Amino acid sequence: MLRRLLRAKDRMDAASHEEWPVERLASASGVSEAHFARSFKDAFGVPPHRYLLTRRIERAKALLRDTDTPIIDIALETGWQSLGTFGRVFKDITGESPTELRAREQAAQHALDEVPHCYVSAAYRPNLTMAVSEKRRQDAADKDDGD
């Protein structure tokens, strides 16, 4: 089963900008949708949608850091249908807007050429142990408690 899950995960990694509904992933794995979703979460610790979201944010951060591509193009290239959704989700996950991240990253001096790419990717990988909607509710509750 792990080999089948890895096949689906590899396809998401190779084309994270595409839509990957559970039906498509299950079909690529040759198992039922419910079994796939349950098994994926058990194997990788996050549901398939959250894993895909992590990959998209990771790719967007790299493009923001390493290129001067307009933010709208990065949003579309990484799989979002609108700049507004991209910006909102990006800020919810990373804590800063795409513009703020780009400015901060490009202002800092980097010696990343000497660091293996896998370490750089792991360091910049967003931590999505909770759903974005849960994080928003938690942030709102924290603001209400502070007032």
C-alpha positions as CSV (number, residue, x, y, z in Angstrom):
1,M,0.0,0.0,0.0
2,L,2.8,2.4,0.8
3,R,4.1,2.0,-2.8
4,R,0.7,3.1,-4.1
5,L,0.6,6.1,-1.8
6,L,4.1,7.1,-2.8
7,R,3.0,6.9,-6.4
8,A,0.2,9.4,-5.8
9,K,2.5,11.6,-3.6
10,D,5.1,11.7,-6.4
11,R,2.5,12.7,-8.9
12,M,1.4,15.6,-6.6
13,D,5.0,16.6,-6.1
14,A,5.6,16.6,-9.9
15,A,2.5,18.7,-10.7
16,S,1.5,20.5,-7.5
17,H,0.0,23.3,-9.6
18,E,-2.7,20.9,-10.9
19,E,-5.9,20.1,-9.2
20,W,-5.6,16.8,-7.2
21,P,-9.0,15.8,-5.9
22,V,-9.1,12.6,-3.8
23,E,-10.8,10.8,-6.7
24,R,-7.9,11.4,-9.0
25,L,-5.3,10.4,-6.4
26,A,-7.2,7.3,-5.5
27,S,-7.4,6.4,-9.2
28,A,-3.6,6.8,-9.5
29,S,-3.2,4.6,-6.5
30,G,-5.7,1.9,-7.6
31,V,-7.7,2.1,-4.3
32,S,-11.0,3.5,-3.1
33,E,-11.3,7.2,-2.3
34,A,-12.0,6.6,1.4
35,H,-9.3,4.1,1.8
36,F,-6.8,6.3,0.0
37,A,-7.6,9.4,2.1
38,R,-7.4,7.4,5.4
39,S,-4.2,5.6,4.4
40,F,-2.5,8.8,3.1
41,K,-3.1,10.6,6.4
42,D,-1.9,7.5,8.4
43,A,1.3,7.2,6.3
44,F,2.3,10.9,6.0
45,G,0.6,12.5,9.0
46,V,-1.5,15.0,7.0
47,P,-4.5,14.6,4.6
48,P,-3.8,14.8,0.9
49,H,-5.2,18.3,0.5
50,R,-3.0,19.7,3.3
51,Y,0.1,18.0,1.8
52,L,-0.7,19.6,-1.6
53,L,-1.2,22.9,0.1
54,T,2.2,22.6,1.8
55,R,3.9,21.8,-1.5
56,R,2.2,24.8,-3.2
57,I,3.3,27.2,-0.4
58,E,6.8,25.8,-0.4
59,R,7.1,26.3,-4.2
60,A,5.6,29.9,-4.0
61,K,8.1,30.8,-1.2
62,A,11.0,29.6,-3.4
63,L,9.8,31.6,-6.4
64,L,9.3,34.7,-4.3
65,R,12.7,34.3,-2.8
66,D,14.7,33.4,-5.9
67,T,12.9,35.3,-8.8
68,D,11.4,38.6,-9.7
69,T,8.3,37.0,-11.2
70,P,5.2,39.0,-10.5
71,I,3.2,37.7,-7.5
72,I,0.1,37.1,-9.6
73,D,2.1,34.9,-12.0
74,I,3.5,32.9,-9.0
75,A,0.0,32.5,-7.6
76,L,-1.3,31.1,-10.9
77,E,1.9,29.0,-11.5
78,T,1.5,27.3,-8.1
79,G,-2.1,26.3,-8.5
80,W,-4.3,29.1,-7.2
81,Q,-7.1,30.5,-9.2
82,S,-7.0,34.0,-7.7
83,L,-4.5,36.4,-6.2
84,G,-6.7,37.1,-3.3
85,T,-7.0,33.5,-2.2
86,F,-3.3,33.0,-2.7
87,G,-2.5,36.0,-0.6
88,R,-4.9,35.1,2.2
89,V,-3.9,31.5,2.5
90,F,-0.2,32.4,2.2
91,K,-0.4,34.9,5.0
92,D,-2.5,32.5,7.2
93,I,0.2,29.8,6.8
94,T,3.4,31.8,6.8
95,G,2.4,34.8,8.9
96,E,3.4,37.3,6.3
97,S,2.1,38.4,2.9
98,P,3.9,37.3,-0.3
99,T,5.2,40.9,-0.7
100,E,6.5,41.0,2.8
101,L,8.2,37.6,2.5
102,R,9.8,38.6,-0.8
103,A,11.2,41.9,0.6
104,R,12.6,40.2,3.7
105,E,14.1,37.3,1.9
106,Q,15.7,39.4,-0.9
107,A,17.1,41.9,1.7
108,A,18.9,39.2,3.6
109,Q,22.3,37.8,2.5
110,H,22.1,34.1,1.6
111,A,24.8,31.6,1.4
112,L,22.3,28.9,0.4
113,D,24.5,27.6,-2.5
114,E,26.6,25.8,0.1
115,V,23.7,24.1,1.8
116,P,22.2,20.9,0.3
117,H,18.8,21.6,-1.4
118,C,17.0,19.1,0.7
119,Y,17.9,21.0,3.9
120,V,16.9,24.3,2.5
121,S,13.5,22.8,1.4
122,A,12.9,21.3,4.8
123,A,13.8,24.6,6.6
124,Y,11.3,26.5,4.4
125,R,8.5,23.9,4.5
126,P,5.4,25.3,6.1
127,N,4.1,23.5,9.2
128,L,0.5,22.5,8.5
129,T,-0.3,20.3,11.5
130,M,-3.7,22.1,11.7
131,A,-6.1,23.2,9.0
132,V,-6.0,26.8,7.9
133,S,-9.5,27.4,9.1
134,E,-8.6,26.1,12.6
135,K,-5.6,28.4,12.6
136,R,-7.9,31.4,11.7
137,R,-10.3,30.5,14.5
138,Q,-7.4,30.2,17.0
139,D,-5.9,33.5,15.9
140,A,-9.4,35.2,16.2
141,A,-9.8,33.7,19.7
142,D,-6.4,34.9,20.8
143,K,-7.2,38.4,19.6
144,D,-10.5,38.3,21.5
145,D,-8.7,37.2,24.7
146,G,-6.2,40.1,24.3
147,D,-8.9,42.7,24.0
